């Protein structure tokens, strides 16, 4: 992620998406990922990051 951060201008936002193995969602939540599905999104996990 550090390389990606260095390539973006201040204030830029980007979304990181992942598919977690069943039962491993709690691990990724510790790093700020949002559990899906929820009222706004389908299956998977994601996180918005800002430079």
PDB file of N, H, CA, C and O in Angstrom:
ATOM      1  N   UNK A   1       0.810  -1.190   0.000  1.00  0.00           N
ATOM      2  CA  UNK A   1       0.000   0.000   0.000  1.00  0.00           C
ATOM      3  C   UNK A   1       0.859   1.261   0.000  1.00  0.00           C
ATOM      4  O   UNK A   1       0.435   2.287  -0.533  1.00  0.00           O
ATOM      5  N   UNK A   2       2.059   1.209   0.588  1.00  0.00           N
ATOM      6  H   UNK A   2       2.403   0.376   1.021  1.00  0.00           H
ATOM      7  CA  UNK A   2       2.899   2.394   0.635  1.00  0.00           C
ATOM      8  C   UNK A   2       3.226   2.904  -0.759  1.00  0.00           C
ATOM      9  O   UNK A   2       3.227   4.112  -0.999  1.00  0.00           O
ATOM     10  N   UNK A   3       3.507   1.979  -1.688  1.00  0.00           N
ATOM     11  H   UNK A   3       3.506   0.998  -1.494  1.00  0.00           H
ATOM     12  CA  UNK A   3       3.800   2.394  -3.064  1.00  0.00           C
ATOM     13  C   UNK A   3       2.594   3.108  -3.658  1.00  0.00           C
ATOM     14  O   UNK A   3       2.744   4.153  -4.290  1.00  0.00           O
ATOM     15  N   UNK A   4       1.409   2.558  -3.463  1.00  0.00           N
ATOM     16  H   UNK A   4       1.288   1.708  -2.950  1.00  0.00           H
ATOM     17  CA  UNK A   4       0.201   3.169  -4.003  1.00  0.00           C
ATOM     18  C   UNK A   4      -0.008   4.551  -3.405  1.00  0.00           C
ATOM     19  O   UNK A   4      -0.324   5.497  -4.125  1.00  0.00           O
ATOM     20  N   UNK A   5       0.166   4.677  -2.089  1.00  0.00           N
ATOM     21  H   UNK A   5       0.422   3.908  -1.504  1.00  0.00           H
ATOM     22  CA  UNK A   5       0.025   5.985  -1.442  1.00  0.00           C
ATOM     23  C   UNK A   5       0.984   7.006  -2.047  1.00  0.00           C
ATOM     24  O   UNK A   5       0.608   8.162  -2.245  1.00  0.00           O
ATOM     25  N   UNK A   6       2.205   6.600  -2.341  1.00  0.00           N
ATOM     26  H   UNK A   6       2.511   5.662  -2.181  1.00  0.00           H
ATOM     27  CA  UNK A   6       3.193   7.541  -2.866  1.00  0.00           C
ATOM     28  C   UNK A   6       2.859   8.008  -4.275  1.00  0.00           C
ATOM     29  O   UNK A   6       3.392   9.024  -4.722  1.00  0.00           O
ATOM     30  N   UNK A   7       2.001   7.304  -4.979  1.00  0.00           N
ATOM     31  H   UNK A   7       1.568   6.479  -4.617  1.00  0.00           H
ATOM     32  CA  UNK A   7       1.647   7.650  -6.353  1.00  0.00           C
ATOM     33  C   UNK A   7       0.416   8.556  -6.451  1.00  0.00           C
ATOM     34  O   UNK A   7       0.113   9.061  -7.532  1.00  0.00           O
ATOM     35  N   UNK A   8      -0.289   8.765  -5.352  1.00  0.00           N
ATOM     36  H   UNK A   8      -0.043   8.355  -4.474  1.00  0.00           H
ATOM     37  CA  UNK A   8      -1.526   9.547  -5.360  1.00  0.00           C
ATOM     38  C   UNK A   8      -1.315  10.926  -4.757  1.00  0.00           C
ATOM     39  O   UNK A   8      -0.502  11.107  -3.850  1.00  0.00           O
ATOM     40  N   UNK A   9      -2.053  11.884  -5.270  1.00  0.00           N
ATOM     41  H   UNK A   9      -2.713  11.737  -6.007  1.00  0.00           H
ATOM     42  CA  UNK A   9      -2.003  13.238  -4.727  1.00  0.00           C
ATOM     43  C   UNK A   9      -2.748  13.283  -3.400  1.00  0.00           C
ATOM     44  O   UNK A   9      -3.654  12.480  -3.181  1.00  0.00           O
ATOM     45  N   UNK A  10      -2.382  14.216  -2.500  1.00  0.00           N
ATOM     46  H   UNK A  10      -1.646  14.869  -2.678  1.00  0.00           H
ATOM     47  CA  UNK A  10      -3.082  14.349  -1.225  1.00  0.00           C
ATOM     48  C   UNK A  10      -4.586  14.541  -1.442  1.00  0.00           C
ATOM     49  O   UNK A  10      -5.009  15.279  -2.332  1.00  0.00           O
ATOM     50  N   UNK A  11      -5.371  13.872  -0.625  1.00  0.00           N
ATOM     51  H   UNK A  11      -5.028  13.272   0.098  1.00  0.00           H
ATOM     52  CA  UNK A  11      -6.822  13.981  -0.692  1.00  0.00           C
ATOM     53  C   UNK A  11      -7.488  12.965  -1.600  1.00  0.00           C
ATOM     54  O   UNK A  11      -8.713  12.848  -1.583  1.00  0.00           O
ATOM     55  N   UNK A  12      -6.713  12.217  -2.403  1.00  0.00           N
ATOM     56  H   UNK A  12      -5.718  12.312  -2.417  1.00  0.00           H
ATOM     57  CA  UNK A  12      -7.291  11.188  -3.260  1.00  0.00           C
ATOM     58  C   UNK A  12      -7.801  10.038  -2.394  1.00  0.00           C
ATOM     59  O   UNK A  12      -7.204   9.705  -1.371  1.00  0.00           O
ATOM     60  N   UNK A  13      -8.893   9.448  -2.811  1.00  0.00           N
ATOM     61  H   UNK A  13      -9.378   9.718  -3.643  1.00  0.00           H
ATOM     62  CA  UNK A  13      -9.456   8.296  -2.116  1.00  0.00           C
ATOM     63  C   UNK A  13      -9.477   7.113  -3.072  1.00  0.00           C
ATOM     64  O   UNK A  13      -9.652   7.280  -4.279  1.00  0.00           O
ATOM     65  N   UNK A  14      -9.297   5.919  -2.521  1.00  0.00           N
ATOM     66  H   UNK A  14      -9.156   5.783  -1.540  1.00  0.00           H
ATOM     67  CA  UNK A  14      -9.396   4.711  -3.327  1.00  0.00           C
ATOM     68  C   UNK A  14      -9.971   3.591  -2.470  1.00  0.00           C
ATOM     69  O   UNK A  14      -9.859   3.612  -1.244  1.00  0.00           O
ATOM     70  N   UNK A  15     -10.578   2.626  -3.119  1.00  0.00           N
ATOM     71  H   UNK A  15     -10.669   2.609  -4.115  1.00  0.00           H
ATOM     72  CA  UNK A  15     -11.199   1.514  -2.416  1.00  0.00           C
ATOM     73  C   UNK A  15     -10.373   0.255  -2.627  1.00  0.00           C
ATOM     74  O   UNK A  15      -9.981  -0.062  -3.750  1.00  0.00           O
ATOM     75  N   UNK A  16     -10.112  -0.457  -1.539  1.00  0.00           N
ATOM     76  H   UNK A  16     -10.430  -0.199  -0.627  1.00  0.00           H
ATOM     77  CA  UNK A  16      -9.453  -1.756  -1.592  1.00  0.00           C
ATOM     78  C   UNK A  16     -10.533  -2.795  -1.336  1.00  0.00           C
ATOM     79  O   UNK A  16     -11.231  -2.733  -0.324  1.00  0.00           O
ATOM     80  N   UNK A  17     -10.674  -3.753  -2.252  1.00  0.00           N
ATOM     81  H   UNK A  17     -10.107  -3.804  -3.075  1.00  0.00           H
ATOM     82  CA  UNK A  17     -11.674  -4.810  -2.112  1.00  0.00           C
ATOM     83  C   UNK A  17     -10.972  -6.148  -1.944  1.00  0.00           C
ATOM     84  O   UNK A  17      -9.890  -6.359  -2.492  1.00  0.00           O
ATOM     85  N   UNK A  18     -11.582  -7.045  -1.191  1.00  0.00           N
ATOM     86  H   UNK A  18     -12.461  -6.873  -0.746  1.00  0.00           H
ATOM     87  CA  UNK A  18     -11.021  -8.380  -1.052  1.00  0.00           C
ATOM     88  C   UNK A  18     -12.132  -9.391  -0.866  1.00  0.00           C
ATOM     89  O   UNK A  18     -13.263  -9.051  -0.519  1.00  0.00           O
ATOM     90  N   UNK A  19     -11.787 -10.623  -1.102  1.00  0.00           N
ATOM     91  H   UNK A  19     -10.868 -10.899  -1.384  1.00  0.00           H
ATOM     92  CA  UNK A  19     -12.666 -11.744  -0.800  1.00  0.00           C
ATOM     93  C   UNK A  19     -11.966 -12.548   0.284  1.00  0.00           C
ATOM     94  O   UNK A  19     -10.873 -13.068   0.062  1.00  0.00           O
ATOM     95  N   UNK A  20     -12.583 -12.654   1.453  1.00  0.00           N
ATOM     96  H   UNK A  20     -13.471 -12.231   1.634  1.00  0.00           H
ATOM     97  CA  UNK A  20     -11.988 -13.372   2.574  1.00  0.00           C
ATOM     98  C   UNK A  20     -12.485 -14.814   2.582  1.00  0.00           C
ATOM     99  O   UNK A  20     -13.624 -15.089   2.203  1.00  0.00           O
ATOM    100  N   UNK A  21     -11.626 -15.727   3.016  1.00  0.00           N
ATOM    101  H   UNK A  21     -10.701 -15.503   3.324  1.00  0.00           H
ATOM    102  CA  UNK A  21     -12.048 -17.113   3.201  1.00  0.00           C
ATOM    103  C   UNK A  21     -13.110 -17.138   4.295  1.00  0.00           C
ATOM    104  O   UNK A  21     -13.031 -16.383   5.263  1.00  0.00           O
ATOM    105  N   UNK A  22     -14.089 -17.999   4.138  1.00  0.00           N
ATOM    106  H   UNK A  22     -14.153 -18.613   3.352  1.00  0.00           H
ATOM    107  CA  UNK A  22     -15.177 -18.094   5.113  1.00  0.00           C
ATOM    108  C   UNK A  22     -14.603 -18.280   6.518  1.00  0.00           C
ATOM    109  O   UNK A  22     -13.735 -19.125   6.739  1.00  0.00           O
ATOM    110  N   UNK A  23     -15.092 -17.490   7.449  1.00  0.00           N
ATOM    111  H   UNK A  23     -15.797 -16.804   7.270  1.00  0.00           H
ATOM    112  CA  UNK A  23     -14.652 -17.573   8.830  1.00  0.00           C
ATOM    113  C   UNK A  23     -13.451 -16.691   9.156  1.00  0.00           C
ATOM    114  O   UNK A  23     -13.039 -16.627  10.314  1.00  0.00           O
ATOM    115  N   UNK A  24     -12.883 -16.013   8.170  1.00  0.00           N
ATOM    116  H   UNK A  24     -13.217 -16.064   7.229  1.00  0.00           H
ATOM    117  CA  UNK A  24     -11.705 -15.166   8.392  1.00  0.00           C
ATOM    118  C   UNK A  24     -12.045 -13.678   8.391  1.00  0.00           C
ATOM    119  O   UNK A  24     -11.141 -12.845   8.453  1.00  0.00           O
ATOM    120  N   UNK A  25     -13.318 -13.332   8.323  1.00  0.00           N
ATOM    121  H   UNK A  25     -14.052 -14.009   8.273  1.00  0.00           H
ATOM    122  CA  UNK A  25     -13.731 -11.934   8.244  1.00  0.00           C
ATOM    123  C   UNK A  25     -13.245 -11.101   9.436  1.00  0.00           C
ATOM    124  O   UNK A  25     -12.861  -9.944   9.266  1.00  0.00           O
ATOM    125  N   UNK A  26     -13.262 -11.674  10.620  1.00  0.00           N
ATOM    126  H   UNK A  26     -13.574 -12.614  10.758  1.00  0.00           H
ATOM    127  CA  UNK A  26     -12.858 -10.928  11.828  1.00  0.00           C
ATOM    128  C   UNK A  26     -11.401 -10.479  11.738  1.00  0.00           C
ATOM    129  O   UNK A  26     -11.060  -9.408  12.240  1.00  0.00           O
ATOM    130  N   UNK A  27     -10.542 -11.271  11.113  1.00  0.00           N
ATOM    131  H   UNK A  27     -10.820 -12.141  10.705  1.00  0.00           H
ATOM    132  CA  UNK A  27      -9.142 -10.891  10.932  1.00  0.00           C
ATOM    133  C   UNK A  27      -9.049  -9.589  10.150  1.00  0.00           C
ATOM    134  O   UNK A  27      -8.314  -8.684  10.545  1.00  0.00           O
ATOM    135  N   UNK A  28      -9.781  -9.482   9.051  1.00  0.00           N
ATOM    136  H   UNK A  28     -10.378 -10.217   8.730  1.00  0.00           H
ATOM    137  CA  UNK A  28      -9.710  -8.304   8.193  1.00  0.00           C
ATOM    138  C   UNK A  28     -10.391  -7.090   8.813  1.00  0.00           C
ATOM    139  O   UNK A  28     -10.000  -5.958   8.529  1.00  0.00           O
ATOM    140  N   UNK A  29     -11.389  -7.299   9.645  1.00  0.00           N
ATOM    141  H   UNK A  29     -11.706  -8.219   9.876  1.00  0.00           H
ATOM    142  CA  UNK A  29     -12.056  -6.189  10.323  1.00  0.00           C
ATOM    143  C   UNK A  29     -11.072  -5.427  11.199  1.00  0.00           C
ATOM    144  O   UNK A  29     -11.224  -4.219  11.387  1.00  0.00           O
ATOM    145  N   UNK A  30     -10.061  -6.115  11.742  1.00  0.00           N
ATOM    146  H   UNK A  30      -9.939  -7.095  11.590  1.00  0.00           H
ATOM    147  CA  UNK A  30      -9.055  -5.457  12.582  1.00  0.00           C
ATOM    148  C   UNK A  30      -8.271  -4.407  11.800  1.00  0.00           C
ATOM    149  O   UNK A  30      -7.677  -3.507  12.394  1.00  0.00           O
ATOM    150  N   UNK A  31      -8.264  -4.515  10.472  1.00  0.00           N
ATOM    151  H   UNK A  31      -8.746  -5.246   9.989  1.00  0.00           H
ATOM    152  CA  UNK A  31      -7.539  -3.580   9.622  1.00  0.00           C
ATOM    153  C   UNK A  31      -8.456  -2.567   8.958  1.00  0.00           C
ATOM    154  O   UNK A  31      -8.043  -1.860   8.039  1.00  0.00           O
ATOM    155  N   UNK A  32      -9.705  -2.492   9.421  1.00  0.00           N
ATOM    156  H   UNK A  32     -10.041  -3.067  10.168  1.00  0.00           H
ATOM    157  CA  UNK A  32     -10.619  -1.472   8.932  1.00  0.00           C
ATOM    158  C   UNK A  32     -11.529  -1.886   7.790  1.00  0.00           C
ATOM    159  O   UNK A  32     -12.290  -1.066   7.278  1.00  0.00           O
ATOM    160  N   UNK A  33     -11.462  -3.162   7.380  1.00  0.00           N
ATOM    161  H   UNK A  33     -10.844  -3.829   7.796  1.00  0.00           H
ATOM    162  CA  UNK A  33     -12.355  -3.608   6.313  1.00  0.00           C
ATOM    163  C   UNK A  33     -13.779  -3.756   6.842  1.00  0.00           C
ATOM    164  O   UNK A  33     -13.991  -4.087   8.009  1.00  0.00           O
ATOM    165  N   UNK A  34     -14.742  -3.507   5.972  1.00  0.00           N
ATOM    166  H   UNK A  34     -14.570  -3.238   5.025  1.00  0.00           H
ATOM    167  CA  UNK A  34     -16.157  -3.528   6.326  1.00  0.00           C
ATOM    168  C   UNK A  34     -16.762  -4.851   5.874  1.00  0.00           C
ATOM    169  O   UNK A  34     -16.595  -5.259   4.725  1.00  0.00           O
ATOM    170  N   UNK A  35     -17.464  -5.516   6.783  1.00  0.00           N
ATOM    171  H   UNK A  35     -17.600  -5.184   7.717  1.00  0.00           H
ATOM    172  CA  UNK A  35     -18.096  -6.793   6.480  1.00  0.00           C
ATOM    173  C   UNK A  35     -19.229  -6.605   5.487  1.00  0.00           C
ATOM    174  O   UNK A  35     -20.007  -5.658   5.595  1.00  0.00           O
ATOM    175  N   UNK A  36     -19.321  -7.507   4.518  1.00  0.00           N
ATOM    176  H   UNK A  36     -18.689  -8.277   4.430  1.00  0.00           H
ATOM    177  CA  UNK A  36     -20.388  -7.482   3.536  1.00  0.00           C
ATOM    178  C   UNK A  36     -20.969  -8.882   3.450  1.00  0.00           C
ATOM    179  O   UNK A  36     -20.223  -9.826   3.713  1.00  0.00           O
ATOM    180  N   UNK A  37     -22.198  -9.098   3.114  1.00  0.00           N
ATOM    181  H   UNK A  37     -22.803  -8.331   2.900  1.00  0.00           H
ATOM    182  CA  UNK A  37     -23.149  -8.098   2.645  1.00  0.00           C
ATOM    183  C   UNK A  37     -23.677  -7.250   3.794  1.00  0.00           C
ATOM    184  O   UNK A  37     -23.687  -7.668   4.952  1.00  0.00           O
ATOM    185  N   UNK A  38     -24.115  -6.049   3.438  1.00  0.00           N
ATOM    186  H   UNK A  38     -24.107  -5.709   2.497  1.00  0.00           H
ATOM    187  CA  UNK A  38     -24.807  -5.176   4.370  1.00  0.00           C
ATOM    188  C   UNK A  38     -25.893  -4.444   3.579  1.00  0.00           C
ATOM    189  O   UNK A  38     -26.167  -4.808   2.435  1.00  0.00           O
ATOM    190  N   UNK A  39     -26.503  -3.437   4.156  1.00  0.00           N
ATOM    191  H   UNK A  39     -26.280  -3.141   5.085  1.00  0.00           H
ATOM    192  CA  UNK A  39     -27.621  -2.770   3.480  1.00  0.00           C
ATOM    193  C   UNK A  39     -27.210  -2.038   2.203  1.00  0.00           C
ATOM    194  O   UNK A  39     -28.064  -1.728   1.373  1.00  0.00           O
ATOM    195  N   UNK A  40     -25.907  -1.753   2.030  1.00  0.00           N
ATOM    196  H   UNK A  40     -25.213  -2.005   2.705  1.00  0.00           H
ATOM    197  CA  UNK A  40     -25.449  -1.027   0.849  1.00  0.00           C
ATOM    198  C   UNK A  40     -24.646  -1.864  -0.145  1.00  0.00           C
ATOM    199  O   UNK A  40     -24.560  -1.505  -1.320  1.00  0.00           O
ATOM    200  N   UNK A  41     -24.055  -2.975   0.306  1.00  0.00           N
ATOM    201  H   UNK A  41     -24.125  -3.267   1.260  1.00  0.00           H
ATOM    202  CA  UNK A  41     -23.146  -3.730  -0.543  1.00  0.00           C
ATOM    203  C   UNK A  41     -23.411  -5.226  -0.457  1.00  0.00           C
ATOM    204  O   UNK A  41     -23.941  -5.722   0.537  1.00  0.00           O
ATOM    205  N   UNK A  42     -23.031  -5.938  -1.520  1.00  0.00           N
ATOM    206  H   UNK A  42     -22.600  -5.534  -2.328  1.00  0.00           H
ATOM    207  CA  UNK A  42     -23.166  -7.396  -1.565  1.00  0.00           C
ATOM    208  C   UNK A  42     -21.996  -8.089  -0.881  1.00  0.00           C
ATOM    209  O   UNK A  42     -21.290  -7.472  -0.083  1.00  0.00           O
ATOM    210  N   UNK A  43     -21.785  -9.367  -1.188  1.00  0.00           N
ATOM    211  H   UNK A  43     -22.359  -9.868  -1.836  1.00  0.00           H
ATOM    212  CA  UNK A  43     -20.760 -10.194  -0.540  1.00  0.00           C
ATOM    213  C   UNK A  43     -19.355  -9.657  -0.754  1.00  0.00           C
ATOM    214  O   UNK A  43     -19.078  -9.037  -1.781  1.00  0.00           O
ATOM    215  N   UNK A  44     -18.467  -9.886   0.202  1.00  0.00           N
ATOM    216  H   UNK A  44     -18.691 -10.390   1.036  1.00  0.00           H
ATOM    217  CA  UNK A  44     -17.068  -9.478   0.145  1.00  0.00           C
ATOM    218  C   UNK A  44     -16.745  -8.535   1.281  1.00  0.00           C
ATOM    219  O   UNK A  44     -17.513  -8.419   2.236  1.00  0.00           O
ATOM    220  N   UNK A  45     -15.611  -7.859   1.185  1.00  0.00           N
ATOM    221  H   UNK A  45     -14.987  -7.953   0.409  1.00  0.00           H
ATOM    222  CA  UNK A  45     -15.213  -6.854   2.161  1.00  0.00           C
ATOM    223  C   UNK A  45     -14.529  -5.729   1.385  1.00  0.00           C
ATOM    224  O   UNK A  45     -13.983  -5.953   0.305  1.00  0.00           O
ATOM    225  N   UNK A  46     -14.563  -4.523   1.944  1.00  0.00           N
ATOM    226  H   UNK A  46     -15.007  -4.341   2.821  1.00  0.00           H
ATOM    227  CA  UNK A  46     -13.891  -3.406   1.295  1.00  0.00           C
ATOM    228  C   UNK A  46     -13.448  -2.389   2.333  1.00  0.00           C
ATOM    229  O   UNK A  46     -13.863  -2.432   3.491  1.00  0.00           O
ATOM    230  N   UNK A  47     -12.595  -1.474   1.890  1.00  0.00           N
ATOM    231  H   UNK A  47     -12.258  -1.440   0.950  1.00  0.00           H
ATOM    232  CA  UNK A  47     -12.108  -0.416   2.762  1.00  0.00           C
ATOM    233  C   UNK A  47     -11.744   0.782   1.884  1.00  0.00           C
ATOM    234  O   UNK A  47     -11.064   0.627   0.870  1.00  0.00           O
ATOM    235  N   UNK A  48     -12.199   1.979   2.277  1.00  0.00           N
ATOM    236  H   UNK A  48     -12.752   2.104   3.101  1.00  0.00           H
ATOM    237  CA  UNK A  48     -11.794   3.210   1.607  1.00  0.00           C
ATOM    238  C   UNK A  48     -10.543   3.728   2.282  1.00  0.00           C
ATOM    239  O   UNK A  48     -10.477   3.780   3.510  1.00  0.00           O
ATOM    240  N   UNK A  49      -9.546   4.114   1.495  1.00  0.00           N
ATOM    241  H   UNK A  49      -9.600   4.071   0.497  1.00  0.00           H
ATOM    242  CA  UNK A  49      -8.318   4.699   2.012  1.00  0.00           C
ATOM    243  C   UNK A  49      -8.135   6.071   1.390  1.00  0.00           C
ATOM    244  O   UNK A  49      -8.570   6.314   0.265  1.00  0.00           O
ATOM    245  N   UNK A  50      -7.492   6.964   2.122  1.00  0.00           N
ATOM    246  H   UNK A  50      -7.138   6.767   3.036  1.00  0.00           H
ATOM    247  CA  UNK A  50      -7.273   8.318   1.634  1.00  0.00           C
ATOM    248  C   UNK A  50      -5.818   8.703   1.849  1.00  0.00           C
ATOM    249  O   UNK A  50      -5.232   8.418   2.893  1.00  0.00           O
ATOM    250  N   UNK A  51      -5.240   9.361   0.835  1.00  0.00           N
ATOM    251  H   UNK A  51      -5.716   9.593  -0.013  1.00  0.00           H
ATOM    252  CA  UNK A  51      -3.850   9.786   0.939  1.00  0.00           C
ATOM    253  C   UNK A  51      -3.731  11.055   1.740  1.00  0.00           C
ATOM    254  O   UNK A  51      -2.627  11.563   1.933  1.00  0.00           O
TER     255      UNK A  51
END
